[in-house]
Amino acid sequence: MDNASNLSTAESGGAIETRGIEPVPDHERHGRVRELVPTWVAANISVLLLTMGAALVVFNELNFWQVLIVAACAALASFGMVGVLSVSGKWGGAPGAMLSRATFGVRGNLFPGAILWVARFGWETINAVTGAYAVLTVLDLLLGVKSNTPLIVITLTAFVACTFLVSGMGRKALNVCNKWSTYLFGVFSVLVLAYLIANIKWDEVFSKPAGTTAMMIAGIGTIAAGGISWVPTGPDFARYLPHAASGKKIVTATVSGAGVVMVPMVLMGAVMAVATPGLADAPDPVSFLGDILPTWLAVPYLITAIVGMLLINSLSMYSAGFTAQTMGVKLPRAMAVSINAIISLVGGLLLMLVAKSFLSSFITFLILLAVSFSAWIGVYTVDMARRKARAVRYDAEALMDTGRTSRYWYVGGFCWQAMTAWTVALAAGICFTKCDWFTGPLASTFVGKYGLGWAATIAISALIMAVLPVPREVAAADAAGAAAGDEERVKVGA
């Protein structure tokens, strides 16, 4: 077995997690389902949701009740998928990027893994930039220090460095941080909501005419994109759960943790847009809070948001390190995470100092993000359903084996059924896409106009995977025979 030596026997129970991509053995499965609630609350503590809520009012022209429906549907759809696919983490005890080897093949997994890794860079960059803008806004409100190029560089670097440090501490440290950030965020969100209730002109909010159904559907896709980006990493946070953990409770904890933040944040952004119509067009996604809220409330709320965005990026980098290792990057997880930190720093500087519009870049990124992740989701979901129906568990040794002896070698290291479904669906999703950077040839169709490219991508990949012949995993004897045959051919050739 090529990578059997990589199996770590280090305990993961300390403050610093040393376990990498190897499956968690049963005796270390001490996690609890309720820990997922603060995890997914923390994953959504972002002022970007306020900006996105405002965009639903300004750009999609939706009213208050339509925004409520959009936010609720987006949370249920996106984090419902996160919860369902997180169950595979309990089954296999490994990160999603690792379990994906069983779906796409040892070599085939490198292709969707590469796209997911690159997309993760973009998400981390967006969050780092938002966090840096929040710090700059706090400095302006408290000290009157205006933003400038050197300060931007220092602020962004400090934010990324803090993210790296927190993510390197592992699951236990993240759970503790998530728990307390949830409490703090809840307190200040209630204060902000109370202030809005007392000061917003509600007659203007409720008198706004309704928008079109098409804009509602498109809005669901935009808001859901953030949640969709977490689907492949959902198993990462469920891998320490024991086999007896309830799958239904995993889904419920995931959806409730995300929804309790997403829905009110998006709604607050929509309400704020009535008071400040230019909010969605602001040069950065944070400074508007200083105009809407009094300093005594804006500053602690922004500090809480900074902590939240720090945790979001820490969770993302935590999973990105696994993705890098799964792709064959021969580095410890902490070193793999440092690669993400450097890339997010460089990308953040470009976005803050070079890009003309943060919001347009962000919306474009969300659209592409949803499509790129959706092709993986459809294929992986069908594979999960088949494993459940046949009661076939993931093989821990085979997941770590990247050679021909692996149960997941399939044909030449590729599961051709999964690769076909993924490739076709990804191409179709791009054809349905319309954004600032390009317009696909099918963007004018019903699917394209309604912003349903992500949903079509999931459906296409799942359908193709379902109708193609069921992949045949390599039996241990067959794998050993193939490996022996290869060795014999090498000897003869020599």
ABEGO torsion letter per residue (X at the ends): XAAAAABBABBAABABBABBABBBBAAABABBAAAAAAAAAAAABBAAAAAAAAAAAAAAGBBAAAAAAAAAAAAAAAAAAAAAAAAAAAAAGBBAAAAAAAAAEAAAAAAAAAAAAAAAAAAAAAAAAAAAAAAAAAAAAAAGBBBBAAAAAAAAAAAAAAAAAAAAAEAAAAAAAAAAAAAAAAAAAAAAAAAAAAABBAAAAAABBBBBAAAAAAAAAAAAAAAAAAAAAAAAAAAABBAABBAAAAAAAAAAAAAAAAAAAAAAAAAAAAABAAAAABABAAAAAAAABBAAAAAAAAAAAAAAAAAAAAAAAAAAAAAAAAAGBBBBAAAAAAAAAAAAAAAAAAAAAABABAAAAAAAAAAAAAAAAAAAAAAAAAAAAAAAAAGBBBBAAAAABABAABAAAEBGGBBAAAAAAAAAAAAAAAAABBBAABBBAAAABAAAAAGAAAAAAAAAAAAAAAABBBBBBBBAAAAAAAAAAAAAAAAAAX
